[in-house]
């Protein structure tokens, strides 16, 4: 039993024992009926830890060993350290910190020890602190569990939305886009100048081959209004005369067109609608097969013009649009320059138009900073194609009262 206890201490003993102790004296010690197995560590023993017995007295604990004179540890100066060891506790002397006693943990079951006022107070304080830390740990783990659950639910919902959107056929997308365009057309004042549209289409030509639109033709329209651009399912992209007037370089306009093309290619409008209808609708689509996609036709498609995409979709459109530009060897910094100009324009127009989406708000600033970081990390900044097409310009028109009422005033460049 003595050897077993010694080996247990040597293998599992407290980590805060005397660092200089490299040997444990294992002489025979008889603990007796009232003694408790213990070890003492003190500089006078050099590299040894001496095995002995602790006896509980009225005012002090007494350590005895055949290898040394007795040591007294008065209750009033005894410091208890429970540690994490399952078999041992540590007792130190306030007056002599280098003196340490390692006592079998069974001493905590002895009423004569735990009822000593100074010992009891220390134990209560340590145990209360452990309970408090335990509660904090449980709370932290609970919060972490809820956060993980929320992330899993969010990830599952996002995955479900993407799966549901993939189930929408190209034919359904074209039909929905046609219906959406038909509903918003009365609210726009289009520029009926085929030459302007032809110039815009020619400028976009270098970008189009790298946009994965699944065979859906991208079609461009010009409408009168403040600087803006938006895309509809089915490949229709509308830019305003205000935007054409604001942007000077073809790279800037192509940056905007790449962003809008990404909305079409990634089907953000459908993701936005399905996510907005909630998990029940999502489950109906996932469980009902591709035919359920027809129900999307019931969505008030004209709202697509007035409802801004979430920052998630805006960031995705920036990211995919950036990749399209790089793949087409078009300088992607044009997208950054376009956003900066739109931000400045919105700051100047603040309060003069309804629903400005490019007000000077932190979200747009974050998008610009994020894109500038991508530009800084871009390894090749020189081998871009030279664009010869210029940004088409449309002369300002003094609209009639009817046209003023019809002019587009929705959210900007989504």
N, C-alpha and C positions, 0 to 999 in steps of 0.2 A: 504493500500500500504506500509506503514511504517513497519507493522508487517511482511508482505510477504517478504520485502527486508531483514529484520533482520533474519528471519528464513532461507532464502536462504544463508545469510552469515554464520550463525551458522552451517548449514549443509554442505555447499559447499565452505566455505571460504578458503583462502590460507593456506597451511600447514606450512608456515614459520612465522605465527603470533606469538605474544608474548606467550611463553610457560607458563608463569605464569597466563595468562588471563583465568579465568574460568567463568566469568560472563560478559554479555554485557549490558551496560546501554541503556535502550530503551526509554528514555524521548522523548517528542514530539519536533521535530525540523522542522522548515519550511525552505526548501531549497531555495525557491524563484525562480525567473526567471533565475538568473545567478549562482546559487549555484549547487554543485554536492555532492550527498550523500557520506559520508566518515565516517570512524572510526579511532580513534587514540589509539595507544597502547604505554604506557610509564610507567616506574617503579613508578612514582608518583601516578598512579591510582591503584597501587596494583594489585589485581586480576580482575580488570574491564577493559573492552574495552568501550571507550566512543564514543557515536554516535554523529555526527555533520555534518557540511557542509563545503565543500571546496569552496573558492571563488578565481577566477583567477585574480591576479593583474598584473601590468606592470612588476614588478621586483620580485614578490614573490607570493606564494600561501598562503592563509590565512585560517586557520581552526578555526571555531567558533562553540561553543557548550554552552548551558546554564549551563553545569556542570563544566566548567573550563574556565580559561582565554584563550584568543586567542593564537594560535601558528602561527608563521610565518616560512615558508619554502622558503628561497630565491632560485630562479631558479638556481643560480650558484652552489649551494651545493646539489641540489636535485638529488637523484639517483633513476632511474626507474627500476623496476623489473617486467617483464610481467608475468612470471610464466605460469602455465598451466590452471589457473582458467579462465573460460569463462566470469565471471561477475566482477572480481576485479583485480586491479593492486596494487602493493606496491610501496610506495615512502618512502625513508629514507633520513636522513640528514647526510651528510659526517662528520659533526662535532660531531654528537651525534647519533651513530649507533643504540642505543637502542630505539630511537624514530622512530616509524613506523606509516605510514598512509596507510589505506586500502581504496582505492578510487574506485568508480564505473567505470567500464571500458569504459563507455560512454564518459569519459574525453578525450579519444583518438580521438573522433569525433569533438572535439572543436578546431578550428584553433588557438585560442589564446594560447592553451597549446602546440600543436605539432609544432607551428612555432617558439617557443622559441629555440634559437640556441643550447643551451646545451641539452635541452630535445630532439630536433630533431636529434642531432648527436648520442645520446644514442639509440634512437629508430632505426635509420638507422643501427647502428652497431649490435644491437640485432637481427633485422629482417634479415640482411645479413648473420649473423651467423646461424640463423635458416634455411635460404634458403640453405646455404652450407651444414649444417647437413642433411637437407632434401634430397639434391642431393646425399650425401654419402649414406643415407639410401636407396634411390631408386636404386643406383648402387649396393649396397650390396645385396639388395633383388633380383635384376636382376641376379647377379652372383650366388646367392643361387638357384634361379629358374633354371638357365642353368645347374648348377651342379646336381640338383635334376632330371632334364630332362635327362641329360647324364646317371645318375645312372639308371633311369627307362628304358632307351633304352638298356643300357648294361645288365640289369637284364632280360629284355624281350628277348634280343638276346640270352643270355645264356640259358634261359628257352626254347626258340625255338630250339636251338641246341640240348639240352638234349632230347626234345620231338622227334625231327627228328631221333636222334640216337636210341632211343627206338624202332622206327619203322623198324629198320634193323633186319631182322630175323637172327637166328643163322646160317641157311644155307647160307645166303648171306655173313655173317662174315667168315665162313669157306672157302667159295669160294674165297673171296677177299684175305684172309690170304694165301691160296694156291697160288694164282696168284702173290702176293707180294713176297713170298718165292722163287717162280720159277724165278722171275726177279733178285733177289739179289744173288741167289745161285752162279752164275758164278763169282761174285766179292769176294767170301769168300773162304778160305782154311779150310775146315772142318777137324777135327781130326777123322779119321776113326778107332776109337778104341771103340768098344762097351762096353768094361769094364769101361772106363772113363765115358761114358754117363750113364751107369748103376749106377756107384757110385754117380754121380751128382743127378740122379733121386731118389736114395735111401736117400740121404741127405735131399732132398726137401720133402720127404714123410710126415713128421709131420706138414708141413705148408699147404699142398694142401687141406685137408678137410675143412679149414676155409675160403678159397678163393671162393667168389661167382661168378663162371665163367659160370653159366647157362648151365652146362653140357658140356661145351667145354673142351676137354682134354688139359692140359698143357704139352707141349713137350719141352725137353731141348736138346740143341745142343752146341757143343764146337768148336770154330773156332780159328785159330791162329791169333795173333795180340796183340797190346798193350792193357793194362787194359781197359776193356769195357764190357758193357752188353746192350742188347736192346730187346724189345718185339715187336711182330707183331700181328695184329688181327688174330684170329683163334687159339691163344694159344701157338705159337712158341716163345720160349725164348732162345736167344743165348748169351753165355758168352764166353769170350776169354781166351786163355791160359795165357795171361798176367794178367788177373784178378785172375785166379786160383793161379798163382804164387805169387801174391801180398798179398792175404788174407790168414791168418793162421788158424783162428778159424772158426768152422762151423757156429757160430752165425753171423759172419761177412758176409759170403756168403749167408746165409738165409736172412739177412737184405736186400741184393741186390735183391735176388729173390722175396722177398715180395714186394719190390718197383716195380719191373717189372711186377709181377702178378697183382698189382693194376692197372697198365696201361691197361692190358688186361681186367680185370673185369669192369673197369669204361669206357671202350671203348674210351680212350683218343685219339687214332689215328683217329677214325671217327669224334670225336668232333673237333679235330685239322683241319681235311680236310674240313669239312662243314663250320666251322667258317672262314677258309681261303678263301673259294670261295665267301663269301660275303652274304649280306642279300637277294639279289635277288634269289640266288640259294637256300637259306634256305626257302624262301617263296614258291618256286617251289616244294620243298620236302613236306612242310607242307600242301600245297593245293592239291598236286597230289597223296597223299596216299603213302602206303608202297612200291608200285611199283617203285617209283622214286628212291628208295635206290639202284636200279640196276645201276643207273648212276654213282655211286661211283666207279664202276669197271673201268671207264675211267680215273680215277686219276692215275698219274704215280707212282705206289706203291713203286718203288725202292727208291723214294725220302724219304720214311719214315725212312730209315737208316741214311740219311744225314741231315735231318732237325730236329733240336732240338725242343723239346716241350717247350712251354712257361713256365715261372716260376709258373703260376697258376696251370698247370697240374703237374709240378714237385712237388709243395707243396701238391697237392691232393694225388699224388702217395706216397709221404712220409707219409702223414696222414693215408691213408687207409692201406698202408703197415705196419705201426706201429701198427694199430689196429689188423691186421691179426696176427702179431707176438705175441701180448699180448693174443689174443684169443687162439692161439696155445700153449701158455705158453712157448714161446721161448724168451729168453732175447733180448729185442728190442735195447739195447745199441749196439748190434753188427752192426746195421745200421749206427749209429754215428761213430763207429770205422772204418767201411768200407769207409765212406765218407772222414774221415780224412786221411786215407791212400791213397785214390785216389787223394785227394788234394795235398798231399806231392809228390806223383808220378808225377803228372802233373807239379808241380813246378820244379821238377828235369828234366823233359823231355821237358820243354818249348823251343819251337823253333826247336825241333828235329822231330816233327810229324805234319801232317796236321790236322786241325780241332779239336784240343784238346778241349774237353768240360769241363774238370776239371782243367783248369787253375786256379791260385789263384785269383779269382775274388769275389767281394762282394756277389754275389748271392749265391754261394756255402757256404760262411761264414754265411750268413743269415740262410740257411737251417740247418747248423750244430747248430747254436745258438738256433734256434727254436726247434729242436729235443732235445737238452740238457735241454731246459726249460720243455719239455714234460716229460723227464726222471726225472727231479727234482720233478715234480708234481705227478709222478706215485706212488700210495699208497703202492703197493706190489712189492718189488724189490728182493724178495728172492725165491719165489715159482715157479721157472722155471724148465723145464725138463732138464735132463742131456743128452746132445747129444753125441752119441757114434760114429757116422759116421764122418770121417775126410774129409777135403777139398781135392778132387782129384787133383793130380799134373800130368802135362804132360811135358815130357822132351823137352827141346828146340831142334828145328830142323833147320838145315841150309837149307833154301829153295833155289830152283833154281831161275833163273832170271824170268821165267814165273810165278812161285808162288809169287815172290816178287811183281810183277805187279798186281797180283790178291788179295794180302792180304788186308784185310779190314782196312780202314783208316778213317772211318767216325766219327761222334760225339760220345762222350763217354756216357755210362750208362744213358739212358734217361728213 
